[in-house]
Amino acid sequence: MPGCVTVQTSRYAKLFDIIPIGVIGVMGYMAIFVAWILGEKNKGNFSRYFSLAAWGMCFFGVLFSSYLTYLEPFVIHATCTWCITSAVLMILLLWITTPFGQKALNDDRS
């Protein structure tokens, strides 16, 4: 995929010219998965905190993915199928985790 090569070799492909964005993405997905597992294993207050953490990571992931998706056509002038797939997946994860995050917030208020 020529677009992916262009995106991955652009100056935006690394955070602070050190950490590849793809590595950050994989670490983010792993952190969301760990928060979800810990939320399922724990009950009570800890479950709420893990639900909020998973929702917060998904929310940040959507914002960051939106920024990166904007850069592709308008700044880099190339699009990557993997990047767009990751952005869509992050939106789906946010959609899935939002009810759990809302429940956790409502439980904290009571």
N, C-alpha and C positions, 0 to 999 in steps of 0.2 A: 504494500500500500504506500504509494509515493507520498501521499499527504501526511501519513503518520511519521515518515522519515523526516519530512520537513519540520513538522511540529517538534519531534523529539530532538532535533539538532538545533532548534532555535535557542536564542538566549533566555527564553522563558521556560525552558525544559528543566532548569535546576533552580532551587530556592537558594538564594545567596550564593549562587555559582558553586554550590557544594552538593546539596541533597537533590537527587532526581525527583521530579514531581511524581513519577510513577511509584517510587518507593514510599513517598508520603501517602499516596492513595492506598497502597496495600496496607500500610501501618494503620491508616484510618479505618479501613474496613475491618481489620483484625481487632482494633480497639472497640468498635461498635459491636462486633460479635462477642467479645469478652464481656462487655457491659450487659449485653442481652443474656448471656449464659448466667452471669452472676445475679442478674435480676430474677431469673427463673429459679435459681437454686436457693436464694435467700428470700425470706419472707419478712414482713414488717417494714421498718424504716429503711433498712438497707436496700430492699427491693425498689422502693420509691426513688432512692438516690441513683441507683443504676439505671432505672427507666429514664430519669431526667438526664443523666449523663449520655445515654444512647441517643435521646432526642436532640440534645445540644450538639453532639458530634455530627449528627445527620444534618441539622440546621446549618452548622458551619460548613459542612461538606457541600451543601447545595449552594451556599454563597460563593465558596471558593471555586466550585465547578462552573458556576455561572460566569465568574470572572475569566476563568481559563477558556471557556467556550466562546466568550466574547472576543478574546485575543485571537483565536484561530482564524476566523474569516477577515476580521477588520485590521489586525496588526501583522500577524504571521502570514496571512494570505494562503492558508492551507487548512484543511480539516482532517482530523484523525477519527476513524470509526471507533477505535478503542476508547478514545477520550469522550466522545459523544455517548457511547454506551455506558461508560462509567457515570457520566452526568445524569443520564436517565435513571440508572440504578440508584443513584444517591437520592434523586427525587422520590422514587418509589419507597426507599427506606424511610425517608422523612414522612411520607404519607402513612406508612405502616406504624411508625413509632409515635406519631402525634397523639393518637388517643391514649396511649400509655403515659406519655408525658403530661397530657392534660389531667388524667386521673391522678397522677402523682402530685401535681400542683394542687388539685382540689383536695386531696387527702391531707396535704400539709396545712391547708387553711382551716380544716375542721379540728 
